[in-house]
Amino acid sequence: MADKCAWFINLDEDDTAARLAAGQLGPYGLAVKGQRWPAEDKAWLGSAQEAADAGAAVVLVIGSPARQAEAAVRRGLALFRLALQTRLGRAVNGFTLVTGEASDGEPAAGHAVLGDWSRLDGTRWQAKVVARAHAPIAPSWPARLALHAHERLGIWLETHPAPGGTAPGALVGIAGNDARIDFHAVGPAGGMPERTVNEYELQGLQFEAGGQAFQAWGLRNAIAPDHSYYVRLDGEPDTLAIGTLPGGEPEDVSLVAMG
């Protein structure tokens, strides 16, 4: 395993600000590695693997307000975070540094995969970054979330609607960006199951929540604390709806923005 490092992601073409910020971490004893964010399809997948191999313990995203607000960029960074944490088996906190004129923008409603990646301001941000690298805070998502990628089997979202407990079933809905679910399974947490027995399954269920239209799949399997519900993603959704499926209908879903 590589030593811990701060992983810098530069969203801008100009790398001056990223180099300056990286240099300011030198006296704090935390190695710096990173990348310029690529524009290729599913680039987040290779980036997560590279960051995991480098021992990324904390992430810093540097870019203009416009770039940081782009839906595709935020969606990719969210998938990057889920894939990175899954590969490392631990939480990874993140921060943002804004280049140019800062703008507060509109925070995402409800929960968001990047909702706890806070903006760095002032001159003492380096200590915050080092602290989170050595003592990360687990995200307060309403469900267990992980992301598994396999060259032959595709991209799988792992979730548990009641982390630490047993759920009477599981449902995952996705909305936005023409994404859809095309397969599901239940099995031990931490990796895609080799086999599954699906009880009372629903496919292509449609409902609305939070002003968005969701397409969902679900199972009425009892999900033990050490098991998870897995759905295979075709595309990259903007929002997830996660809940249990006690009576064959979506109830009390939690919305998680991919950004």
MOZILIN-V806408 format. One record per backbone hydrogen bond with DSSP energy under -1.0 kcal/mol. NH is the residue of the N-H (numbers start at 1). CO is the residue of the C=O. Records with the same first field share a line. If there is no record, write none. Layout:
NH = CO + CO
This chain:
5 = 55
6 = 31
7 = 58
8 = 33
9 = 60
10 = 35
11 = 62
19 = 15
20 = 16
21 = 17
22 = 18
23 = 19
24 = 20
25 = 22
28 = 25
29 = 26
33 = 6
35 = 8
37 = 10
43 = 40
45 = 42
47 = 43
48 = 44
49 = 45
50 = 46
51 = 47
52 = 48
53 = 49
54 = 50
55 = 52
56 = 51
57 = 5
59 = 93
60 = 7
61 = 95
62 = 9
63 = 97
68 = 64
69 = 65
74 = 70
75 = 71
76 = 72
77 = 73
78 = 74
79 = 75
80 = 76
81 = 77
82 = 78
83 = 79
84 = 80
85 = 81
86 = 82
87 = 83
88 = 84
89 = 85
90 = 85
95 = 59
96 = 118
97 = 61
99 = 63
111 = 255
113 = 257
115 = 112
117 = 114
118 = 116
120 = 96
129 = 125
130 = 126
131 = 127
132 = 128
133 = 129
134 = 130
135 = 131
144 = 160
146 = 158
148 = 156
150 = 154
154 = 150
156 = 148
157 = 231
158 = 146
159 = 229
165 = 162
167 = 223
170 = 219
171 = 243
172 = 217
173 = 241
174 = 215
175 = 239
179 = 176
180 = 234
182 = 232
185 = 230
187 = 228
189 = 226
202 = 218
205 = 216
207 = 214
209 = 212
212 = 209
214 = 207
215 = 174
216 = 205
217 = 172
218 = 202
219 = 170
220 = 199
223 = 167
227 = 224
228 = 187
229 = 159
230 = 185
231 = 157
232 = 183
233 = 155
234 = 180
238 = 175
239 = 175
240 = 256
241 = 173
242 = 254
243 = 171
254 = 242
256 = 240
257 = 111
258 = 238
259 = 257
